[in-house]
Amino acid sequence: MLMKSTPSVPEAVDQGTPVSVKIRERLSNAKKRFNANDNIARFIEPGELELLLDEVEIKMQGVLDSLVIDTEGDHNTQNTARRVAKMYVNEVFRGRYVEAPTITEFPNAEHLNELMIVGPITVRSACSHHFCPVIGKIWIGVLPNEHTNVIGLSKYARLAEWVMGRPQIQEEAVVQLADLIMEKTQPDGLAIVMEASHYCMAWRGVKDMDSKMINSVMRGVFLKDSSLRREFLALIPKKG
């Protein structure tokens, strides 16, 4: 008579292990950090993102229960846990869970070496401290050389969206974007200015609706050449 095989203990345990724990273990084994603004896509296996969404939904339902919201009797919040889970995993924090967008790069056949400015690019993120929206604009200045990889204008927006699609601190976000563009294009110089409204100030705390934060990152010749830096800043439309 054939005996029905039973799963080994590790397999049985693994089936009940939350997918977030499995992902954390891979990150820990690889000695990789997983801060809020890190991308962890290569540690997520096929099919696990949907499981992670399910897990977040369950945890979010617990938050709603602890807030004493009747999600069974209140028709407005019956599917809120699922909606919030989808918002975080598939939209607002998508830049954590998916690989960088594919960027087609072309050689600088015409040996372009003049300042190019892209912007304003509208960006949306969330602050790491309160998960409140951060909404603003970015201007990117690039000084190419004959070896620089040329990418389409829309690709700068895609890269910005990917970096901003994580819980961020504005100062760190601009540095991450600068590192990414430098890696992709290898220009002589790169300048980025970001202006954003932080709803952790407008929605809570001091409730200041008008304050904005402006910061910049300069790389390469933009650091050394003050006239080039002034040219870039002068060509950006007045902010605010």
Backbone as CSV, one residue per row, in Angstrom:
resi,resn,N_x,N_y,N_z,CA_x,CA_y,CA_z,C_x,C_y,C_z
1,MET,0.847,-1.183,0.000,0.000,0.000,0.000,0.891,1.245,0.000
2,LEU,0.545,2.231,-0.850,1.326,3.457,-0.923,1.041,4.325,0.290
3,MET,2.100,4.761,0.898,1.953,5.635,2.053,2.003,7.084,1.591
4,LYS,1.078,7.880,2.075,1.057,9.288,1.724,2.218,9.998,2.435
5,SER,3.058,10.626,1.648,4.215,11.299,2.234,3.772,12.577,2.927
6,THR,4.445,12.880,3.982,4.153,14.122,4.711,5.336,15.061,4.549
7,PRO,5.070,16.354,4.496,6.153,17.295,4.323,7.134,17.225,5.478
8,SER,8.385,17.488,5.185,9.389,17.530,6.245,9.083,18.728,7.134
9,VAL,9.660,18.716,8.301,9.398,19.794,9.247,9.775,21.160,8.692
10,PRO,10.972,21.304,8.048,11.303,22.630,7.508,10.307,23.119,6.482
11,GLU,9.817,22.194,5.607,8.845,22.587,4.594,7.549,23.054,5.232
12,ALA,7.107,22.302,6.251,5.851,22.652,6.911,5.969,24.018,7.587
13,VAL,7.124,24.235,8.231,7.330,25.514,8.890,7.378,26.636,7.862
14,ASP,8.072,26.361,6.720,8.237,27.382,5.689,6.897,27.823,5.131
15,GLN,5.951,26.869,4.985,4.650,27.210,4.430,3.899,28.196,5.318
16,GLY,4.183,28.185,6.617,3.496,29.099,7.521,4.279,30.352,7.831
17,THR,5.430,30.510,7.214,6.274,31.681,7.476,5.810,32.867,6.649
18,PRO,5.544,34.011,7.249,5.142,35.192,6.477,6.197,35.535,5.433
19,VAL,5.744,35.994,4.294,6.682,36.284,3.203,7.633,37.409,3.591
20,SER,7.186,38.337,4.422,8.073,39.424,4.851,9.263,38.881,5.643
21,VAL,9.028,37.816,6.418,10.108,37.203,7.193,11.112,36.543,6.254
22,LYS,10.622,35.866,5.218,11.519,35.230,4.249,12.399,36.266,3.553
23,ILE,11.793,37.385,3.174,12.545,38.435,2.486,13.585,39.041,3.430
24,ARG,13.186,39.274,4.669,14.125,39.814,5.667,15.315,38.871,5.865
25,GLU,15.045,37.565,5.896,16.117,36.590,6.088,17.112,36.628,4.934
26,ARG,16.596,36.768,3.704,17.503,36.857,2.556,18.378,38.102,2.652
27,LEU,17.767,39.210,3.040,18.517,40.456,3.181,19.574,40.332,4.276
28,SER,19.199,39.742,5.395,20.143,39.578,6.504,21.288,38.645,6.120
29,ASN,20.965,37.552,5.431,21.999,36.603,5.013,22.979,37.241,4.032
30,ALA,22.466,38.151,3.211,23.322,38.853,2.243,23.989,40.082,2.863
31,LYS,23.695,40.323,4.155,24.232,41.489,4.863,23.887,42.805,4.146
32,LYS,22.647,42.870,3.654,22.153,44.061,2.983,21.160,44.777,3.892
33,ARG,21.251,46.085,3.930,20.312,46.846,4.743,18.976,46.963,3.990
34,PHE,17.924,47.242,4.735,16.616,47.434,4.105,15.917,48.617,4.757
35,ASN,16.617,49.752,4.726,16.033,51.000,5.201,14.824,51.362,4.346
36,ALA,14.063,52.316,4.836,12.820,52.690,4.148,13.066,53.108,2.701
37,ASN,14.192,53.783,2.436,14.428,54.281,1.080,15.354,53.384,0.257
38,ASP,15.530,52.136,0.688,16.325,51.178,-0.085,15.446,50.398,-1.049
39,ASN,16.021,50.007,-2.184,15.331,49.104,-3.104,15.725,47.671,-2.759
40,ILE,14.731,46.799,-2.595,15.001,45.411,-2.192,14.480,44.418,-3.228
41,ALA,14.297,44.884,-4.466,13.638,44.067,-5.491,14.346,42.741,-5.734
42,ARG,15.674,42.721,-5.705,16.366,41.477,-6.063,16.277,40.412,-4.977
43,PHE,15.701,40.760,-3.847,15.506,39.780,-2.779,14.062,39.276,-2.714
44,ILE,13.253,39.698,-3.682,11.853,39.270,-3.747,11.702,38.299,-4.909
45,GLU,11.192,37.106,-4.634,11.058,36.076,-5.653,9.720,36.206,-6.382
46,PRO,9.625,35.638,-7.591,8.368,35.730,-8.355,7.166,35.266,-7.537
47,GLY,6.109,36.039,-7.572,4.879,35.693,-6.858,4.816,36.212,-5.439
48,GLU,5.940,36.658,-4.897,5.957,37.054,-3.494,5.381,38.457,-3.265
49,LEU,5.397,39.289,-4.284,4.881,40.636,-4.093,3.385,40.608,-3.802
50,GLU,2.657,39.724,-4.471,1.222,39.582,-4.213,0.990,39.040,-2.799
51,LEU,1.852,38.118,-2.363,1.744,37.602,-0.997,2.058,38.687,0.021
52,LEU,3.011,39.541,-0.298,3.350,40.640,0.593,2.171,41.610,0.702
53,LEU,1.509,41.850,-0.417,0.330,42.711,-0.414,-0.745,42.127,0.511
54,ASP,-0.961,40.813,0.418,-1.949,40.156,1.288,-1.569,40.313,2.762
55,GLU,-0.280,40.178,3.032,0.184,40.291,4.418,-0.017,41.710,4.951
56,VAL,0.299,42.702,4.127,0.118,44.098,4.537,-1.360,44.380,4.788
57,GLU,-2.232,43.815,3.958,-3.671,44.000,4.157,-4.099,43.490,5.534
58,ILE,-3.610,42.316,5.902,-3.972,41.734,7.204,-3.490,42.632,8.347
59,LYS,-2.242,43.097,8.224,-1.678,43.955,9.270,-2.432,45.292,9.321
60,MET,-2.803,45.817,8.154,-3.522,47.092,8.107,-4.910,46.942,8.722
61,GLN,-5.522,45.788,8.543,-6.817,45.546,9.173,-6.679,45.600,10.689
62,GLY,-5.544,45.083,11.191,-5.276,45.156,12.626,-5.142,46.596,13.108
63,VAL,-4.522,47.448,12.290,-4.396,48.870,12.638,-5.784,49.507,12.722
64,LEU,-6.637,49.213,11.743,-7.989,49.778,11.743,-8.781,49.288,12.953
65,ASP,-8.606,48.027,13.285,-9.284,47.490,14.465,-8.815,48.210,15.732
66,SER,-7.498,48.458,15.827,-6.949,49.135,17.000,-7.374,50.598,17.066
67,LEU,-7.719,51.169,15.913,-8.238,52.536,15.884,-9.737,52.577,16.177
68,VAL,-10.307,51.406,16.470,-11.722,51.258,16.819,-12.610,51.768,15.688
69,ILE,-12.307,51.296,14.476,-13.116,51.610,13.302,-13.892,50.359,12.911
70,ASP,-15.183,50.481,12.816,-16.051,49.341,12.504,-16.038,49.092,10.997
71,THR,-15.067,48.314,10.543,-14.937,48.082,9.106,-15.980,47.102,8.575
72,GLU,-16.711,46.468,9.466,-17.795,45.589,9.018,-19.083,46.393,8.835
73,GLY,-19.377,47.282,9.773,-20.616,48.044,9.702,-20.503,49.329,8.899
74,ASP,-19.290,49.864,8.769,-19.076,51.116,8.045,-18.745,50.795,6.590
75,HIS,-19.688,51.065,5.694,-19.478,50.701,4.293,-18.315,51.458,3.664
76,ASN,-17.942,52.607,4.232,-16.836,53.388,3.672,-15.472,52.751,3.927
77,THR,-15.377,51.937,4.960,-14.069,51.374,5.322,-14.001,49.854,5.190
78,GLN,-15.025,49.248,4.582,-15.035,47.788,4.478,-13.837,47.240,3.701
79,ASN,-13.365,47.960,2.686,-12.222,47.495,1.887,-11.004,48.396,2.036
80,THR,-10.993,49.190,3.097,-9.890,50.146,3.262,-8.546,49.440,3.458
81,ALA,-8.522,48.365,4.212,-7.257,47.668,4.463,-6.620,47.210,3.151
82,ARG,-7.446,46.670,2.245,-6.928,46.220,0.949,-6.483,47.401,0.101
83,ARG,-7.267,48.462,0.114,-6.916,49.633,-0.687,-5.596,50.240,-0.219
84,VAL,-5.417,50.328,1.093,-4.174,50.899,1.627,-2.992,50.004,1.293
85,ALA,-3.174,48.693,1.421,-2.099,47.755,1.085,-1.673,47.909,-0.370
86,LYS,-2.647,47.993,-1.270,-2.333,48.174,-2.698,-1.651,49.506,-2.943
87,MET,-2.099,50.538,-2.224,-1.489,51.862,-2.386,-0.009,51.822,-2.003
88,TYR,0.305,51.213,-0.875,1.693,51.163,-0.418,2.566,50.279,-1.316
89,VAL,2.115,49.063,-1.578,2.960,48.093,-2.283,3.042,48.380,-3.780
90,ASN,1.918,48.729,-4.389,1.879,48.877,-5.847,2.057,50.305,-6.343
91,GLU,1.948,51.276,-5.450,1.999,52.664,-5.917,3.015,53.501,-5.140
92,VAL,2.657,53.918,-3.932,3.451,54.912,-3.204,4.864,54.434,-2.912
93,PHE,5.014,53.156,-2.549,6.335,52.616,-2.211,6.821,51.596,-3.244
94,ARG,6.284,51.675,-4.435,6.637,50.712,-5.485,8.136,50.719,-5.788
95,GLY,8.773,51.863,-5.619,10.209,51.971,-5.889,11.071,51.117,-4.987
96,ARG,10.512,50.573,-3.925,11.255,49.646,-3.056,11.238,48.223,-3.604
97,TYR,10.174,47.877,-4.323,9.908,46.467,-4.598,10.113,46.048,-6.047
98,VAL,10.373,46.985,-6.939,10.583,46.642,-8.346,11.958,47.131,-8.786
99,GLU,12.501,46.467,-9.798,13.801,46.859,-10.333,13.706,48.231,-10.993
100,ALA,14.852,48.849,-11.188,14.903,50.151,-11.852,14.305,50.047,-13.246
101,PRO,13.640,51.094,-13.722,13.067,51.054,-15.068,14.156,50.851,-16.118
102,THR,13.801,50.154,-17.175,14.749,49.933,-18.265,14.990,51.254,-18.991
103,ILE,16.237,51.623,-19.105,16.609,52.889,-19.738,17.482,52.600,-20.955
104,THR,16.997,52.990,-22.115,17.787,52.834,-23.331,18.808,53.972,-23.407
105,GLU,20.063,53.597,-23.537,21.141,54.586,-23.590,21.748,54.594,-24.985
106,PHE,22.060,55.803,-25.458,22.649,55.969,-26.779,24.002,56.658,-26.653
107,PRO,24.946,56.339,-27.516,26.231,57.046,-27.489,26.052,58.497,-27.906
108,ASN,26.907,59.342,-27.411,26.866,60.766,-27.743,27.557,60.980,-29.092
109,ALA,26.848,60.579,-30.155,27.438,60.576,-31.500,27.811,61.976,-31.977
110,GLU,27.056,62.991,-31.545,27.315,64.371,-31.980,28.265,65.112,-31.041
111,HIS,28.793,64.391,-30.041,29.741,64.977,-29.092,29.166,66.231,-28.432
112,LEU,27.924,66.130,-27.985,27.276,67.254,-27.306,28.006,67.571,-26.004
113,ASN,28.262,68.845,-25.768,28.969,69.233,-24.544,28.449,70.529,-23.954
114,GLU,27.183,70.853,-24.252,26.559,72.059,-23.715,25.579,71.690,-22.604
115,LEU,25.353,72.628,-21.717,24.452,72.410,-20.588,23.040,72.079,-21.067
116,MET,22.489,71.026,-20.505,21.110,70.628,-20.793,20.348,70.589,-19.475
117,ILE,19.140,71.149,-19.470,18.323,71.160,-18.257,17.001,70.466,-18.530
118,VAL,16.621,69.571,-17.640,15.351,68.851,-17.716,14.510,69.251,-16.505
119,GLY,13.265,69.650,-16.750,12.398,69.984,-15.634,11.448,71.119,-15.985
120,PRO,10.521,71.396,-15.086,10.341,70.715,-13.804,9.675,69.342,-13.957
121,ILE,10.194,68.379,-13.221,9.598,67.044,-13.149,8.813,66.967,-11.844
122,THR,7.522,66.713,-11.924,6.712,66.572,-10.713,7.002,65.225,-10.056
123,VAL,7.294,65.257,-8.766,7.604,64.025,-8.039,6.702,63.911,-6.818
124,ARG,6.415,62.677,-6.458,5.564,62.392,-5.306,6.248,61.327,-4.464
125,SER,6.312,61.570,-3.177,6.917,60.606,-2.275,6.174,60.656,-0.949
126,ALA,6.780,60.074,0.082,6.219,60.148,1.432,7.378,60.233,2.400
127,CYS,7.236,61.056,3.436,8.336,61.207,4.390,8.459,59.940,5.237
128,SER,9.696,59.601,5.556,9.958,58.397,6.348,9.435,58.517,7.775
129,HIS,9.272,59.735,8.266,8.915,59.923,9.667,7.438,59.671,9.951
130,HIS,6.564,60.150,9.051,5.123,60.055,9.310,4.343,59.425,8.157
131,PHE,5.031,59.076,7.064,4.362,58.551,5.861,3.350,59.554,5.305
132,CYS,3.609,60.847,5.526,2.781,61.881,4.928,3.342,62.236,3.547
133,PRO,2.494,62.720,2.641,2.959,63.009,1.283,4.055,64.084,1.238
134,VAL,4.970,63.889,0.303,5.955,64.899,-0.085,5.757,65.095,-1.586
135,ILE,5.356,66.278,-1.977,5.039,66.533,-3.387,5.815,67.768,-3.843
136,GLY,6.513,67.629,-4.958,7.310,68.752,-5.410,7.776,68.624,-6.842
137,LYS,8.826,69.373,-7.153,9.371,69.406,-8.509,10.885,69.304,-8.466
138,ILE,11.428,68.740,-9.530,12.871,68.557,-9.646,13.342,69.143,-10.965
139,TRP,14.501,69.804,-10.911,15.185,70.259,-12.121,16.535,69.565,-12.176
140,ILE,16.898,69.060,-13.341,18.147,68.321,-13.522,18.988,69.007,-14.589
141,GLY,20.222,69.338,-14.251,21.155,69.910,-15.215,22.264,68.914,-15.511
142,VAL,22.538,68.698,-16.786,23.557,67.728,-17.193,24.535,68.409,-18.145
143,LEU,25.816,68.237,-17.868,26.840,68.692,-18.807,27.507,67.438,-19.373
144,PRO,27.145,67.054,-20.600,27.657,65.802,-21.170,29.079,65.977,-21.720
145,ASN,29.698,64.849,-22.022,30.951,64.847,-22.764,30.826,63.822,-23.876
146,GLU,31.855,63.645,-24.664,31.746,62.751,-25.823,31.526,61.301,-25.439
147,HIS,31.807,60.962,-24.180,31.626,59.575,-23.721,30.318,59.381,-22.951
148,THR,29.575,60.472,-22.746,28.340,60.403,-21.968,27.273,59.591,-22.704
149,ASN,26.559,58.757,-21.946,25.410,58.053,-22.510,24.220,59.007,-22.544
150,VAL,23.569,59.095,-23.685,22.419,59.978,-23.848,21.139,59.185,-23.600
151,ILE,20.271,59.701,-22.752,18.981,59.052,-22.498,17.871,60.038,-22.820
152,GLY,16.682,59.505,-23.143,15.541,60.347,-23.491,15.085,61.191,-22.313
153,LEU,14.466,62.327,-22.610,14.025,63.235,-21.553,13.058,62.561,-20.588
154,SER,12.148,61.742,-21.112,11.159,61.099,-20.253,11.802,60.110,-19.287
155,LYS,12.995,59.633,-19.650,13.664,58.640,-18.797,14.147,59.264,-17.497
156,TYR,14.476,60.549,-17.524,14.837,61.220,-16.270,13.645,61.200,-15.311
157,ALA,12.454,61.413,-15.854,11.241,61.377,-15.024,11.007,59.977,-14.466
158,ARG,11.271,58.961,-15.277,11.082,57.576,-14.811,12.048,57.239,-13.674
159,LEU,13.297,57.673,-13.823,14.276,57.420,-12.769,13.903,58.163,-11.491
160,ALA,13.435,59.411,-11.638,13.023,60.192,-10.469,11.830,59.529,-9.780
161,GLU,10.880,59.062,-10.557,9.702,58.403,-9.990,10.099,57.154,-9.215
162,TRP,11.054,56.396,-9.746,11.499,55.160,-9.096,12.175,55.455,-7.762
163,VAL,13.033,56.459,-7.735,13.730,56.819,-6.496,12.762,57.404,-5.470
164,MET,11.834,58.226,-5.935,10.901,58.877,-5.010,9.804,57.923,-4.540
165,GLY,9.629,56.806,-5.206,8.587,55.850,-4.839,8.970,54.997,-3.652
166,ARG,9.446,55.641,-2.591,9.843,54.978,-1.343,9.670,56.000,-0.230
167,PRO,9.559,55.560,1.017,9.587,56.555,2.096,10.942,57.253,2.054
168,GLN,10.940,58.569,1.986,12.177,59.300,1.744,12.349,60.467,2.715
169,ILE,13.582,60.887,2.853,13.945,62.191,3.394,14.476,62.967,2.201
170,GLN,13.995,64.170,1.992,14.289,64.895,0.749,15.788,64.990,0.468
171,GLU,16.583,65.291,1.494,18.024,65.440,1.289,18.644,64.148,0.759
172,GLU,18.194,63.005,1.278,18.740,61.715,0.848,18.218,61.331,-0.531
173,ALA,16.968,61.680,-0.810,16.366,61.320,-2.094,17.120,61.959,-3.256
174,VAL,17.489,63.230,-3.103,18.193,63.932,-4.181,19.572,63.316,-4.397
175,VAL,20.235,62.921,-3.327,21.543,62.271,-3.451,21.411,60.924,-4.170
176,GLN,20.380,60.138,-3.812,20.153,58.857,-4.482,19.923,59.050,-5.973
177,LEU,19.119,60.051,-6.322,18.836,60.307,-7.731,20.101,60.741,-8.456
178,ALA,20.907,61.583,-7.826,22.160,62.030,-8.443,23.092,60.847,-8.679
179,ASP,23.223,59.965,-7.698,24.074,58.778,-7.857,23.610,57.931,-9.039
180,LEU,22.302,57.766,-9.151,21.733,56.927,-10.205,21.987,57.528,-11.593
181,ILE,21.752,58.828,-11.739,21.945,59.469,-13.047,23.425,59.493,-13.424
182,MET,24.291,59.726,-12.464,25.729,59.696,-12.738,26.145,58.315,-13.233
183,GLU,25.624,57.279,-12.595,25.947,55.909,-12.989,25.442,55.596,-14.400
184,LYS,24.237,56.074,-14.722,23.627,55.751,-16.010,24.249,56.531,-17.168
185,THR,24.662,57.788,-16.929,25.044,58.656,-18.041,26.518,59.052,-18.074
186,GLN,27.184,59.039,-16.929,28.612,59.399,-16.855,28.909,60.769,-17.458
187,PRO,28.222,61.831,-17.027,28.482,63.172,-17.572,29.690,63.815,-16.888
188,ASP,30.114,64.955,-17.431,31.157,65.738,-16.764,30.615,66.402,-15.509
189,GLY,29.336,66.729,-15.536,28.747,67.382,-14.374,27.263,67.135,-14.285
190,LEU,26.749,67.167,-13.059,25.323,66.959,-12.823,24.877,67.887,-11.710
191,ALA,23.740,68.530,-11.901,23.156,69.397,-10.877,21.678,69.059,-10.739
192,ILE,21.218,68.945,-9.507,19.803,68.658,-9.251,19.305,69.622,-8.183
193,VAL,18.162,70.220,-8.431,17.478,71.052,-7.438,16.079,70.470,-7.230
194,MET,15.683,70.344,-5.975,14.345,69.853,-5.654,13.660,70.839,-4.734
195,GLU,12.409,71.133,-5.043,11.552,71.974,-4.205,10.294,71.167,-3.894
196,ALA,9.945,71.041,-2.612,8.802,70.197,-2.274,8.053,70.711,-1.058
197,SER,6.768,70.407,-1.042,5.917,70.638,0.125,5.849,69.353,0.930
198,HIS,5.967,69.479,2.236,5.953,68.321,3.130,4.676,68.360,3.957
199,TYR,3.819,67.384,3.755,2.523,67.402,4.419,2.597,66.970,5.874
200,CYS,3.786,66.542,6.331,3.946,66.332,7.770,3.960,67.679,8.489
201,MET,4.187,68.769,7.721,4.076,70.116,8.289,2.705,70.723,8.018
202,ALA,2.129,70.418,6.870,0.857,71.036,6.492,-0.342,70.335,7.105
203,TRP,-0.240,69.035,7.332,-1.370,68.214,7.757,-1.368,68.007,9.266
204,ARG,-0.167,68.081,9.860,-0.016,67.854,11.296,1.036,68.834,11.817
205,GLY,1.420,68.695,13.058,2.469,69.535,13.608,2.096,71.009,13.581
206,VAL,2.958,71.829,12.965,2.722,73.277,12.937,1.627,73.671,11.962
207,LYS,1.218,72.741,11.096,0.150,72.973,10.108,0.443,74.198,9.237
208,ASP,1.677,74.289,8.788,2.107,75.374,7.909,1.870,74.948,6.471
209,MET,0.937,75.605,5.808,0.540,75.206,4.458,1.445,75.768,3.367
210,ASP,2.294,76.739,3.711,3.034,77.450,2.671,4.516,77.099,2.598
211,SER,5.077,76.537,3.639,6.514,76.274,3.656,6.902,75.202,2.641
212,LYS,8.030,75.423,2.017,8.601,74.435,1.095,10.065,74.239,1.451
213,MET,10.578,73.081,1.073,11.997,72.815,1.269,12.660,72.774,-0.097
214,ILE,13.805,73.467,-0.214,14.576,73.465,-1.456,15.988,72.993,-1.128
215,ASN,16.468,72.012,-1.866,17.855,71.586,-1.685,18.447,71.181,-3.028
216,SER,19.747,71.066,-3.052,20.427,70.783,-4.313,21.592,69.833,-4.099
217,VAL,21.980,69.203,-5.196,23.181,68.367,-5.232,23.952,68.755,-6.480
218,MET,25.252,68.996,-6.336,26.116,69.337,-7.454,27.225,68.298,-7.555
219,ARG,27.478,67.838,-8.768,28.531,66.848,-8.993,29.435,67.300,-10.140
220,GLY,30.680,66.836,-10.098,31.600,67.090,-11.199,31.900,68.569,-11.372
221,VAL,31.841,69.042,-12.618,32.244,70.418,-12.923,31.317,71.447,-12.273
222,PHE,30.103,71.066,-11.901,29.219,72.010,-11.225,29.775,72.399,-9.851
223,LEU,30.564,71.505,-9.252,31.185,71.821,-7.975,32.354,72.781,-8.149
224,LYS,33.084,72.630,-9.259,34.318,73.396,-9.464,34.089,74.719,-10.181
225,ASP,33.085,74.777,-11.052,32.887,75.936,-11.915,31.687,76.742,-11.419
226,SER,31.964,77.842,-10.716,30.880,78.632,-10.141,30.035,79.315,-11.220
227,SER,30.640,79.657,-12.359,29.874,80.306,-13.427,28.882,79.325,-14.046
228,LEU,29.281,78.067,-14.178,28.365,77.051,-14.702,27.226,76.815,-13.715
229,ARG,27.573,76.817,-12.445,26.547,76.634,-11.411,25.547,77.782,-11.453
230,ARG,26.030,78.990,-11.595,25.142,80.162,-11.672,24.269,80.111,-12.922
231,GLU,24.854,79.640,-14.034,24.078,79.530,-15.274,22.918,78.560,-15.089
232,PHE,23.193,77.432,-14.485,22.142,76.443,-14.241,21.038,77.027,-13.373
233,LEU,21.405,77.636,-12.258,20.420,78.182,-11.322,19.625,79.325,-11.951
234,ALA,20.292,80.108,-12.806,19.601,81.227,-13.451,18.594,80.748,-14.479
235,LEU,18.846,79.598,-15.090,17.942,79.096,-16.137,16.733,78.359,-15.560
236,ILE,16.771,78.039,-14.277,15.609,77.407,-13.647,14.536,78.465,-13.416
237,PRO,13.299,78.230,-13.834,12.227,79.205,-13.588,12.100,79.479,-12.101
238,LYS,11.657,80.676,-11.765,11.515,81.051,-10.353,10.625,80.063,-9.650
239,LYS,11.121,79.541,-8.540,10.399,78.506,-7.806,9.398,79.131,-6.858
240,GLY,8.526,78.287,-6.332,7.570,78.767,-5.333,6.193,78.961,-5.913
